[in-house]
C-alpha cells in the first residue's frame, strides 16, 4: 500500500487574523507595498530575504504581519495592520517602515510576485504582476480596474484566483465599488509567452454583473473551465478554449445544499467557521472529470459544516457524483484541490470544532487506491487556538517535475488568538 509521506517546513513570516484586547476594539486594514527589494536571481533550495517598505496612515495602525498568498508559482504580498478604534491618532504621517520575510526557492520554474499597491485617488486598488523567466530580469505590470476597462472607475479588486493552462494565465476576481457593493465578476486571459518575454502584453477579458465569484479549475490544458452558483441546486459552468474567444456556458443541476451561517466552535468556544460563506472555493480538471468544492453549513445529517463537492464528466458536462468531505465529530472547511499529470489529486483543508482547534490536513486521491468518500486525509499541524475569522490562506499544487508529490500551505494559531501567534506552514506530501 502506498503511504502519505510528509515533509514539513516552517515559514517564518506571519499573517494577521484577529486581535483581542479587553478594552480596545480593532478593525483591520491591508496596506500597499510602497517599495520592495527582490534578489536578481534565485538558486534552488536556497533561502532569500525579500524586503518590503510600507507607510502607516496613522499612529493607530499597528503592524500585524505580511499577507502572503501562494498560488502555483505566483506570490501575492501585502502588509496587514490592526487599527485601534475610538483612539486619538496623531496627524503626522509616520515614516516609511521596512519589514522582510524569508523566501524559500523550491522549484526551478519562474516565479511571479504580485505586490499589492493599494487604492488610488479614484478608490481603485491595483496589483503589480511581476514576471521573471530566469530570476534575474523582472518585468512588472500594474493592473487596476481601468486598465481592463476604462469605464470601471471607483472600483476595486477582491479575492483573486489564478490558474494556468498550456499557454495562458487566467486571473479571476470579484469587483466592488467605493461603497463596498458588488458590481461584477471578471476573468482575464493573459498569454504566457508574452509574459515570459517581458514585453507589452495583450489580454482578453469577460465579465458579468449578475454572477458572483468566478472560480477556475487547476490542471487545465487547452481549455479553461470555471463556475458559479446559480442557486443552491444549480451551477453555471463556463468553457473557454485557448484557440478561440468564445465563452460557452452550461447550466447544470446538482444536489442541493443549505445556504446560511456556519457554526463549529472549538474547545475555547470560538466559532472559527463564522466568517465563511458558500461561494465556490476550488476547482480542478483531471482525466476527463471536472470538480468544484465549497463550504456548506451544518444541518440534516451533517452535524458540522462540511465541504460540498460535485464532479462532472468533461464530455457534455454531465453531473457524475457528490463525494462530500464531512465528519460526525469535526468540521471540514476551506478546501483546495489540484491534480498532477498522472491523475492524482492533492488536497489541503482545515478541520476543527468540538475538541479540536482549527488545524491543517492534507491528502492525495489516487484512483488506483480508491475514490472518495472516505477521503485519505492526514493531519499536518494541530492548532492550539481559534479565532472568529478564518480561511483564504490554504493552497495545494503538484510539486513541479516530481512524481505523486504535492506542496501545500496553510496557517494555524499557536499560543494565542492574535496575529503574533499565527504560524504559516509550507509542506510537501506525497505517495511512496
C-alpha positions as CSV (number, residue, x, y, z in Angstrom):
1,X,0.0,0.0,0.0
2,X,1.2,3.5,-0.8
3,X,1.6,5.8,2.2
4,X,1.5,9.6,2.6
5,X,4.9,11.0,3.3
6,X,5.0,14.4,4.9
7,X,7.9,16.8,4.7
8,X,7.1,19.9,6.8
9,X,9.0,23.2,6.5
10,X,8.1,26.2,8.7
11,X,7.9,29.6,7.0
12,X,8.9,32.3,9.5
13,X,6.7,35.2,8.2
14,X,3.4,35.9,10.0
15,X,-0.1,36.8,8.9
16,X,-2.9,38.6,10.7
17,X,-6.2,37.0,11.7
18,X,-7.6,38.8,14.7
19,X,-6.5,41.0,17.7
20,X,-8.0,40.5,21.1
21,X,-7.9,43.2,23.8
22,X,-10.2,43.6,26.8
23,X,-10.6,47.3,26.4
24,X,-9.8,48.3,22.8
25,X,-11.5,47.2,19.7
26,X,-9.8,46.9,16.3
27,X,-10.6,46.9,12.6
28,X,-8.3,45.5,10.0
29,X,-6.5,47.3,7.2
30,X,-4.4,45.9,4.3
31,X,-1.7,48.4,3.3
32,X,0.0,48.7,0.0
33,X,3.7,47.8,-0.6
34,X,5.4,51.1,-1.3
35,X,8.7,49.5,-2.3
36,X,10.4,46.2,-2.4
37,X,13.8,44.5,-2.9
38,X,13.9,41.2,-4.6
39,X,17.1,39.3,-5.4
40,X,18.2,39.4,-9.0
41,X,18.4,35.6,-9.2
42,X,17.4,32.5,-7.2
43,X,19.1,29.2,-6.6
44,X,17.1,26.0,-5.9
45,X,17.0,25.1,-2.3
46,X,18.3,28.4,-1.0
47,X,16.6,31.0,1.2
48,X,16.5,34.7,0.3
49,X,15.4,37.8,2.2
50,X,12.8,39.9,0.5
51,X,12.4,43.4,1.9
52,X,9.2,45.5,1.8
53,X,8.6,49.1,2.6
54,X,5.2,50.5,3.6
55,X,3.6,53.6,5.0
56,X,1.4,53.6,8.1
57,X,-1.5,56.1,7.6
58,X,-1.6,57.0,11.3
59,X,-0.2,56.2,14.7
60,X,-3.2,54.0,15.3
61,X,-2.1,51.4,12.7
62,X,-0.3,48.5,14.3
63,X,1.7,46.2,12.2
64,X,0.3,42.7,12.2
65,X,2.4,40.8,9.6
66,X,2.8,40.1,6.0
67,X,-0.1,39.0,3.8
68,X,1.4,36.2,1.8
69,X,-0.7,34.1,-0.6
70,X,0.8,31.3,-2.7
71,X,-0.9,30.1,-5.9
72,X,1.1,27.9,-8.2
73,X,4.3,29.9,-9.0
74,X,2.5,33.2,-8.0
75,X,3.0,35.0,-4.7
76,X,0.6,37.8,-3.7
77,X,2.1,40.1,-1.0
78,X,0.7,43.0,1.1
79,X,1.0,44.5,4.6
80,X,-1.5,43.7,7.3
81,X,-2.3,46.1,10.2
82,X,-4.8,46.4,13.0
83,X,-6.3,49.8,13.6
84,X,-7.3,50.9,17.1
85,X,-10.9,52.2,17.2
86,X,-12.0,55.2,19.3
87,X,-8.4,56.4,19.8
88,X,-6.8,59.8,19.2
89,X,-4.4,59.3,16.4
90,X,-1.5,61.7,15.6
91,X,-1.9,63.8,12.5
92,X,1.7,63.4,11.4
93,X,2.3,60.7,8.9
94,X,4.8,58.2,10.3
95,X,8.0,57.5,8.5
96,X,8.3,54.7,5.9
97,X,8.6,51.3,7.7
98,X,10.6,48.3,6.4
99,X,10.0,44.6,7.1
100,X,11.2,41.5,5.4
101,X,10.5,37.8,5.1
102,X,12.4,34.7,4.0
103,X,11.6,33.2,0.6
104,X,12.5,29.5,0.1
105,X,13.1,28.5,-3.5
106,X,11.6,25.1,-4.0
107,X,11.3,24.7,-7.8
108,X,13.2,25.6,-10.9
109,X,10.4,27.4,-12.7
110,X,9.7,31.1,-13.0
111,X,8.2,33.0,-10.1
112,X,5.6,35.8,-10.3
113,X,5.4,38.2,-7.4
114,X,2.3,40.4,-7.1
115,X,2.7,43.3,-4.7
116,X,-0.5,45.0,-3.6
117,X,-0.3,48.7,-4.4
118,X,-3.4,49.9,-2.7
119,X,-6.2,52.1,-3.9
120,X,-5.6,55.3,-5.9
121,X,-7.4,58.6,-5.7
122,X,-10.4,57.1,-7.5
123,X,-10.7,54.3,-4.9
124,X,-9.2,51.7,-7.2
125,X,-6.7,49.2,-5.9
126,X,-4.1,47.5,-8.1
127,X,-1.6,44.8,-8.2
128,X,1.9,44.7,-9.6
129,X,2.2,41.5,-11.6
130,X,6.0,40.9,-11.6
131,X,7.3,38.2,-14.0
132,X,10.7,36.6,-14.4
133,X,11.8,33.8,-16.7
134,X,15.3,33.4,-15.2
135,X,15.1,35.1,-11.7
136,X,17.4,37.9,-12.9
137,X,15.4,40.1,-15.2
138,X,12.0,41.2,-13.9
139,X,9.1,42.9,-15.7
140,X,6.1,44.4,-13.7
141,X,2.6,45.1,-14.9
142,X,0.4,47.5,-13.0
143,X,-3.2,46.1,-13.1
144,X,-6.1,48.1,-11.9
145,X,-9.7,48.1,-12.9
146,X,-9.5,50.9,-15.5
147,X,-6.6,49.1,-17.3
148,X,-9.1,46.3,-18.1
149,X,-12.0,48.6,-18.9
150,X,-11.7,52.4,-18.9
151,X,-15.3,52.7,-17.6
152,X,-14.6,50.7,-14.4
153,X,-13.7,53.8,-12.3
154,X,-14.1,53.9,-8.5
155,X,-13.9,50.1,-8.2
156,X,-11.6,47.7,-6.5
157,X,-10.5,44.0,-6.9
158,X,-11.2,41.4,-4.3
159,X,-10.5,37.7,-3.8
160,X,-8.4,36.8,-6.9
161,X,-7.9,33.3,-8.2
162,X,-5.1,32.3,-10.6
163,X,-4.9,29.3,-12.9
164,X,-2.7,28.3,-15.8
165,X,-3.4,26.3,-18.9
166,X,-0.9,25.2,-21.6
167,X,-0.4,28.7,-22.9
168,X,-2.5,31.1,-20.9
169,X,-2.6,32.7,-17.4
170,X,-6.2,33.3,-16.1
171,X,-7.0,35.7,-13.2
172,X,-10.5,35.9,-11.8
173,X,-11.7,38.4,-9.3
174,X,-14.8,39.9,-7.7
175,X,-15.1,43.7,-8.1
176,X,-16.7,46.2,-5.7
177,X,-17.4,49.9,-5.8
178,X,-16.3,52.6,-3.3
179,X,-19.3,51.8,-1.1
180,X,-18.2,48.1,-1.0
181,X,-21.1,47.0,-3.1
182,X,-20.5,44.1,-5.5
183,X,-20.6,45.2,-9.2
184,X,-19.2,42.4,-11.3
185,X,-17.1,39.2,-11.6
186,X,-14.2,39.3,-14.0
187,X,-11.9,36.8,-15.7
188,X,-8.8,37.9,-17.7
189,X,-6.7,35.8,-20.0
190,X,-3.0,36.5,-20.5
191,X,-0.6,35.0,-22.9
192,X,2.2,33.2,-21.0
193,X,4.7,33.6,-23.9
194,X,4.2,37.4,-23.9
195,X,4.6,37.5,-20.2
196,X,7.8,35.5,-20.4
197,X,9.2,37.9,-23.0
198,X,8.7,40.8,-20.6
199,X,7.1,43.0,-23.4
200,X,3.8,44.6,-24.0
201,X,1.0,42.1,-23.0
202,X,-2.3,41.7,-24.7
203,X,-5.2,40.2,-22.8
204,X,-8.8,39.3,-23.2
205,X,-11.5,39.6,-20.5
206,X,-15.0,38.5,-19.8
207,X,-17.4,39.7,-17.0
208,X,-20.9,39.5,-15.7
209,X,-22.7,41.9,-13.3
210,X,-25.2,39.3,-12.1
211,X,-22.9,36.4,-11.2
212,X,-20.6,36.3,-8.2
213,X,-17.2,34.7,-7.7
214,X,-15.8,33.0,-10.7
215,X,-13.6,30.0,-9.6
216,X,-11.3,28.5,-12.3
217,X,-10.0,24.9,-12.4
218,X,-6.5,23.8,-11.7
219,X,-4.9,21.4,-14.2
220,X,-6.3,22.8,-17.4
221,X,-4.5,22.1,-20.7
222,X,-6.0,23.7,-23.8
223,X,-9.4,24.7,-22.3
224,X,-10.2,26.7,-19.1
225,X,-13.3,26.0,-17.1
226,X,-14.8,28.0,-14.2
227,X,-18.1,28.0,-12.3
228,X,-20.5,30.0,-10.2
229,X,-23.7,29.1,-8.2
230,X,-27.0,29.8,-9.9
231,X,-28.9,28.6,-6.9
232,X,-28.2,26.1,-4.1
233,X,-29.0,23.3,-6.6
234,X,-27.7,24.6,-9.9
235,X,-24.4,25.8,-11.3
236,X,-23.2,27.7,-14.3
237,X,-20.1,26.2,-15.8
238,X,-18.0,28.3,-18.3
239,X,-15.7,26.9,-21.0
240,X,-13.0,29.0,-22.7
241,X,-10.8,27.2,-25.3
242,X,-7.4,28.7,-25.8
243,X,-7.7,28.9,-29.6
244,X,-11.0,30.9,-29.5
245,X,-12.5,34.0,-27.9
246,X,-15.9,32.3,-27.4
247,X,-17.2,31.6,-24.0
248,X,-19.6,28.6,-23.8
249,X,-21.9,28.4,-20.8
250,X,-23.7,25.3,-19.5
251,X,-26.3,25.3,-16.7
252,X,-26.4,22.0,-14.7
253,X,-28.5,20.8,-11.7
254,X,-26.6,19.5,-8.7
255,X,-27.6,18.0,-5.3
256,X,-29.0,20.8,-3.1
257,X,-27.2,22.3,-0.1
258,X,-28.2,24.8,2.5
259,X,-27.2,28.4,2.5
260,X,-26.6,30.1,5.8
261,X,-24.3,30.8,8.8
262,X,-21.9,28.1,9.8
263,X,-21.1,27.1,13.3
264,X,-18.1,25.0,14.5
265,X,-16.9,26.3,17.9
266,X,-13.7,24.7,19.2
267,X,-12.6,23.9,22.7
268,X,-12.4,27.7,23.5
269,X,-16.0,28.2,22.3
270,X,-14.8,30.4,19.4
271,X,-16.7,29.8,16.2
272,X,-13.9,29.7,13.6
273,X,-16.4,29.0,10.8
274,X,-18.4,32.2,11.4
275,X,-16.8,34.2,8.6
276,X,-17.3,31.6,5.9
277,X,-19.9,31.5,3.1
278,X,-20.8,29.0,0.4
279,X,-19.0,30.6,-2.6
280,X,-17.1,28.1,-4.7
281,X,-13.5,27.9,-3.4
282,X,-11.7,25.4,-5.5
283,X,-11.9,23.7,-8.9
284,X,-9.9,21.1,-10.9
285,X,-9.9,19.1,-14.1
286,X,-8.4,15.6,-14.1
287,X,-8.6,12.7,-16.6
288,X,-11.9,13.7,-18.2
289,X,-13.6,14.9,-15.0
290,X,-14.2,18.4,-13.6
291,X,-14.7,19.0,-9.9
292,X,-15.7,22.0,-7.7
293,X,-15.8,22.4,-3.9
294,X,-17.1,24.8,-1.3
295,X,-18.1,25.2,2.4
296,X,-21.6,24.4,3.5
297,X,-23.4,25.0,6.8
298,X,-24.3,22.2,9.2
299,X,-27.8,20.7,9.1
300,X,-29.7,17.5,8.5
301,X,-27.4,14.5,8.6
302,X,-24.4,16.9,8.9
303,X,-23.8,18.0,12.5
304,X,-20.9,20.2,11.5
305,X,-20.1,22.4,8.4
306,X,-18.6,20.4,5.6
307,X,-17.1,20.6,2.1
308,X,-19.6,20.1,-0.6
309,X,-18.0,18.5,-3.7
310,X,-19.6,18.0,-7.2
311,X,-17.9,16.1,-10.1
312,X,-18.9,16.4,-13.8
313,X,-17.8,14.5,-16.8
314,X,-15.9,16.9,-19.0
315,X,-17.6,15.5,-22.1
316,X,-21.0,17.1,-22.2
317,X,-20.5,18.4,-18.6
318,X,-22.7,15.7,-17.3
319,X,-23.2,15.5,-13.5
320,X,-21.4,12.4,-12.1
321,X,-21.1,12.4,-8.3
322,X,-21.3,14.3,-5.0
323,X,-18.4,13.0,-2.8
324,X,-18.7,15.4,0.2
325,X,-15.9,15.7,2.8
326,X,-17.6,15.6,6.2
327,X,-17.4,14.1,9.8
328,X,-19.7,13.4,12.7
329,X,-17.1,14.9,15.1
330,X,-15.5,17.9,13.4
331,X,-16.0,20.5,10.7
332,X,-14.1,20.4,7.4
333,X,-13.6,23.8,5.7
334,X,-11.8,25.8,3.1
335,X,-10.8,23.1,0.6
336,X,-8.0,23.4,-2.1
337,X,-7.8,20.7,-4.7
338,X,-5.2,20.4,-7.5
339,X,-4.3,17.5,-9.9
340,X,-1.0,16.3,-11.2
341,X,-0.3,14.9,-14.7
342,X,-0.7,11.3,-13.6
343,X,-4.3,11.5,-12.4
344,X,-3.6,12.0,-8.7
345,X,-5.4,14.9,-6.9
346,X,-3.8,16.6,-3.9
347,X,-5.9,18.5,-1.4
348,X,-5.5,20.7,1.6
349,X,-8.3,21.7,4.0
350,X,-8.9,22.9,7.6
351,X,-10.6,20.7,10.2
352,X,-11.7,21.6,13.7
353,X,-14.6,22.2,16.1
354,X,-15.7,20.1,19.1
355,X,-12.5,19.1,20.9
356,X,-10.2,20.4,18.1
357,X,-8.9,23.9,17.3
358,X,-8.7,24.7,13.6
359,X,-5.9,22.6,12.2
360,X,-4.4,21.6,8.8
361,X,-4.9,18.4,6.9
362,X,-3.8,17.1,3.5
363,X,-4.1,14.1,1.4
364,X,-3.9,12.6,-2.1
365,X,-6.7,11.0,-4.0
366,X,-5.2,8.1,-6.1
367,X,-7.7,6.3,-8.4
368,X,-5.6,3.1,-8.1
369,X,-6.3,3.1,-4.3
370,X,-9.9,4.2,-4.3
371,X,-12.2,7.1,-5.0
372,X,-13.7,9.1,-2.0
373,X,-15.5,9.0,0.2
374,X,-13.8,8.5,2.6
375,X,-11.1,11.0,1.9
376,X,-7.5,9.9,2.7
377,X,-6.8,13.0,4.9
378,X,-3.8,13.2,7.2
379,X,-3.2,15.8,9.9
380,X,-0.3,18.1,9.1
381,X,-0.4,20.6,12.0
382,X,-2.7,20.8,15.0
383,X,-3.8,24.3,16.0
384,X,-3.7,25.4,19.6
385,X,-6.1,28.4,19.4
386,X,-9.1,29.5,17.4
387,X,-10.4,32.8,16.0
388,X,-13.7,34.1,14.7
389,X,-12.1,34.9,11.3
390,X,-10.5,32.1,9.3
391,X,-9.8,30.9,5.8
392,X,-8.3,32.1,2.5
393,X,-4.8,31.0,3.4
394,X,-4.6,27.4,2.2
395,X,-3.4,26.1,-1.2
396,X,-2.0,23.0,-2.8
397,X,-0.3,22.4,-6.1
398,X,1.7,19.5,-7.7
399,X,5.4,19.8,-7.0
400,X,7.0,20.7,-10.3
401,X,8.8,17.8,-12.1
402,X,8.4,15.3,-9.3
403,X,6.1,12.2,-9.2
404,X,3.0,11.9,-7.0
405,X,4.2,14.7,-4.7
406,X,2.4,17.9,-3.8
407,X,3.2,21.1,-2.0
408,X,0.8,22.9,0.3
409,X,0.5,25.9,2.5
410,X,-1.9,26.9,5.3
411,X,-1.8,28.5,8.8
412,X,-2.6,27.7,12.4
413,X,-2.7,29.7,15.6
414,X,-0.1,28.6,18.2
415,X,-0.4,30.0,21.7
416,X,-2.9,33.0,21.4
417,X,-5.6,34.4,19.2
418,X,-3.6,37.4,17.9
419,X,-1.6,37.8,14.7
420,X,1.6,37.3,16.6
421,X,0.7,33.6,17.1
422,X,-0.3,33.0,13.5
423,X,2.1,30.3,12.1
424,X,2.2,29.8,8.4
425,X,3.3,26.4,7.2
426,X,4.7,25.3,3.9
427,X,4.8,21.5,3.5
428,X,5.4,18.7,0.9
429,X,3.4,15.5,0.9
430,X,3.4,12.5,-1.4
431,X,2.9,8.8,-2.1
432,X,5.5,6.2,-2.0
